Amino acid sequence: MSEDMRYLTFALGKGRLAKKTLELFEQIGITCEEMKDKDSRKLIFVNEEHKLKFFLSKGPDVPTYVEYGAADIGVVGKDTLLEEQRRAYEVLDLGFGKCRMCVCGPESAKELLKHHEMIRVASKYPNIAKDYFYNKKHQTVDIIKLNGSVELGPIVGLSDVIVDIVETGSTLRENGLEVLEEICPLSARMIVNQVSMKMEADRIKKLIADIKEIL
C-alpha cells in the first residue's frame, strides 16, 4: 500500500452487527487486532496494512456518519436505514441479522386493521410505521414513539398495535401478542458515502466483490 493512500473508514453498528461484520472481513483477509482487545478504551481502530479505520457507533448514527462522509462505509440494519432516511448508497445485503418488521398486537386488533379505523400505533420506528400506514395502507393512524419494550403498548392500553422487529416471535407470544401484518424483511446492509463511491471506486468495488464471493 502506498504511503499517500488515504484511509477508508468504516462505521459499524455496535454489538452483534459489528462482531458479524468483523468475522466477515476476516474471511476476506482484513483483520483488526486492536478491536479484539475487550478492555480497550479506544474509539477508532486502525489496520495500517490495508489503510483502514474502524469505529463503533450506535446503529441509528451509522447512516449519519456515512451521509456526511465521516465514514466511507457503514454496516447497519435495514430497519435503521428505513427509519433514518439518510442519503447513502446501499450496496450489499450481508444476509445476517435476518428478521422482519411487522405490525403486531392482540388478535382482537385484526379487525381494526381491516376497516381503516383510526388506531394508535406505538413504535421505536415512527417513520417506518407512518410510511406503511399512510402510503401503503392509506390508513390514518396516531403514531406514538416509544424507546423501549414496545410490547407494553397494547398491554397497558397505550396503543392498539405496535410496529416492531420480530425475530422468533417468542416475546410476542409470551405477552399475548401476535404478528398481524408483515411490513418487510430486514437484514444487515452495507452502505457507502456517495462521494467516496466516486473517489475510491476501485477500492470499494474490490471490497464489495470480495465480500460477494464469500456470501
C-alpha positions, -999 to +999 in steps of 0.1 A: +000+000+000+014+034-010+022+059+018+000+086+004-031+065+002-059+077+024-077+056+049-111+041+042-132+045+073-159+021+084-187+029+109-201-003+124-233-007+144-223-017+180-229-053+192-237-083+172-237-065+139-201-053+144-190-088+155-205-104+125-191-078+102-156-082+115-159-120+111-169-114+075-139-091+069-115-117+084-127-142+058-115-118+031-082-112+048-090-080+066-083-082+104-083-055+130-065-069+160-069-037+181-107-043+181-104-076+198-090-061+229-121-061+251-106-036+276-096-010+250-109+025+256-101+035+220-128+048+198-110+044+165-092+012+154-067+011+126-055-015+102-022+000+088-016-027+063-048-021+044-051+016+053-085+011+070-100+026+101-130+013+120-152+028+147-182+016+165-214+037+170-250+033+179-269+018+150-291+049+142-259+070+139-242+049+113-262+063+083-255+098+096-217+093+097-219+078+062-241+106+047-217+133+060-186+115+049-172+109+084-173+073+074-169+060+038-187+028+045-212+017+071-228-016+082-262-013+097-297-030+098-322-023+071-346-011+098-322+017+107-318+027+070-355+029+065-361+048+097-332+073+094-338+081+057-302+093+051-285+097+018-261+069+010-258+041-015-270+007-002-246-017-019-249-051-003-272-072+017-249-090+041-275-117+049-271-118+086-293-102+113-323-115+094-357-106+109-388-087+098-406-056+106-442-063+115-475-049+128-482-068+160-509-068+186-536-089+203-557-110+179-586-087+186-568-059+168-570-077+134-604-062+127-591-027+134-565-031+106-592-042+081-616-013+084-593+017+082-603+027+117-583+055+134-560+035+156-530+041+178-497+026+168-467+025+192-432+021+177-395+027+180-397+033+143-422+061+137-411+068+101-415+032+091-449+030+108-460+062+091-448+052+057-466+018+060-499+030+073-501+063+053-486+053+020-492+015+017-525+010+036-538+046+032-550+044+068-548+074+091-533+064+124-520+081+156-483+072+159-467+072+193-429+069+196-415+046+223-379+039+230-381+005+247-403-025+254-428-016+227-448-047+236-461-028+266-481-005+243-511-027+237-508-044+271-512-012+291-537+003+267-514+029+252-518+017+217-539-008+197-510-022+178-472-019+176-447-018+147-416-037+157-389-060+147-398-097+150-371-124+151-387-155+166-419-140+179-414-156+214-416-123+232-448-115+215-464-149+223-453-146+260-472-114+261-504-125+243-495-107+211-490-119+175-479-108+141-509-093+124-492-080+092-457-082+078-442-049+066-408-060+052-379-084+056-348-070+073-311-078+075-277-062+078-267-039+048-235-022+037-239+014+027-214+037+011-210+075+011-219+090-023-187+109-028-165+080-016-181+058-041-167+081-069-134+089-053-125+055-041-144+035-067-117+008-073-110+000-036-147+000-027-157-021-056-130-046-049-141-048-013-177-054-024-166-081-049-145-099-023-174-100+002-199-111-025-176-141-032-178-154+003-215-146+007 
